[in-house]
Amino acid sequence: MPEQPARPEPEGTIRYWAAAKAAAGTAEEPYAARTLQDALDAARRRHAARPEFARVLLRCSFLVDGDPVGTRDHTTVQLAEGGTVEVLPPFAGG
């Protein structure tokens, strides 16, 4: 049986808000990843020179295409072509 060619990784946008935006030094950037974990790992590598970025991500919550990730394992959260990951740090107030 011939080997199937590898599917390209879905591409989309990561949007950073508030403290995450400040730590990343950008409001948004592209991703090319199959899972949320893969996208976040790549973002950590891109921003390795900004140690606060990795610390902020530990406190963030995430929306993938408008759906809260909650406590799901990030390796199980699939990303879609043209999708959006929202990175939301804790907000003060109510």
C-alpha positions as CSV (number, residue, x, y, z in Angstrom):
1,M,0.0,0.0,0.0
2,P,1.5,3.4,-0.9
3,E,2.3,5.8,1.9
4,Q,-0.2,8.7,2.2
5,P,1.4,12.1,1.9
6,A,1.5,14.1,5.1
7,R,-1.4,16.6,5.5
8,P,-0.3,20.2,5.8
9,E,-0.7,21.6,9.3
10,P,-3.8,23.9,9.6
11,E,-3.0,27.6,9.6
12,G,-4.8,30.3,11.5
13,T,-4.3,33.2,13.9
14,I,-3.3,33.5,17.5
15,R,-4.7,36.7,19.2
16,Y,-3.2,37.9,22.4
17,W,-5.1,40.1,24.8
18,A,-4.0,42.4,27.7
19,A,-0.9,41.1,29.6
20,A,-0.5,38.3,27.0
21,K,-0.3,41.0,24.2
22,A,2.3,43.0,26.2
23,A,4.4,39.9,26.9
24,A,4.3,38.7,23.3
25,G,5.0,42.2,22.0
26,T,2.3,41.7,19.3
27,A,-1.5,41.6,19.2
28,E,-1.6,38.6,16.9
29,E,0.5,36.2,14.8
30,P,-0.1,33.2,12.6
31,Y,0.0,29.5,13.6
32,A,0.6,26.4,11.6
33,A,-0.2,23.5,14.0
34,R,-2.6,20.6,14.5
35,T,-3.3,21.1,18.2
36,L,-3.4,23.9,20.7
37,Q,-0.4,22.4,22.4
38,D,1.6,22.5,19.2
39,A,0.6,26.1,18.5
40,L,1.5,27.3,22.0
41,D,4.9,25.4,22.0
42,A,5.8,27.1,18.7
43,A,4.7,30.5,20.2
44,R,6.9,29.9,23.2
45,R,9.9,29.1,20.9
46,R,9.2,32.3,18.9
47,H,9.1,34.4,22.0
48,A,12.0,32.6,23.9
49,A,13.8,36.0,24.3
50,R,10.8,37.3,26.2
51,P,10.7,35.1,29.4
52,E,7.6,36.8,30.7
53,F,5.6,35.4,27.8
54,A,5.9,31.8,29.0
55,R,5.0,32.9,32.5
56,V,1.9,34.7,31.3
57,L,0.8,31.7,29.2
58,L,0.7,29.6,32.4
59,R,-2.1,31.9,33.8
60,C,-4.1,32.3,30.6
61,S,-7.3,30.7,29.4
62,F,-7.9,30.0,25.8
63,L,-10.7,30.1,23.3
64,V,-10.4,28.1,20.1
65,D,-12.8,29.3,17.4
66,G,-14.9,30.9,20.1
67,D,-15.2,27.8,22.3
68,P,-13.6,27.8,25.8
69,V,-10.8,25.2,26.2
70,G,-11.3,25.1,29.9
71,T,-9.4,22.2,31.6
72,R,-9.1,20.1,28.5
73,D,-5.6,18.7,27.7
74,H,-4.2,21.1,25.1
75,T,-2.8,18.1,23.1
76,T,-6.4,17.0,22.5
77,V,-7.7,20.4,21.2
78,Q,-7.6,20.3,17.4
79,L,-7.0,23.4,15.4
80,A,-8.8,24.2,12.1
81,E,-7.6,25.8,8.9
82,G,-8.4,29.5,9.1
83,G,-9.1,29.1,12.9
84,T,-8.5,31.5,15.7
85,V,-6.9,31.0,19.1
86,E,-7.7,33.7,21.7
87,V,-5.2,34.0,24.6
88,L,-6.9,35.6,27.6
89,P,-4.9,36.4,30.7
90,P,-6.8,36.7,34.0
91,F,-8.6,40.1,34.1
92,A,-9.0,42.2,37.3
93,G,-12.4,43.3,38.4
94,G,-15.7,41.6,37.6
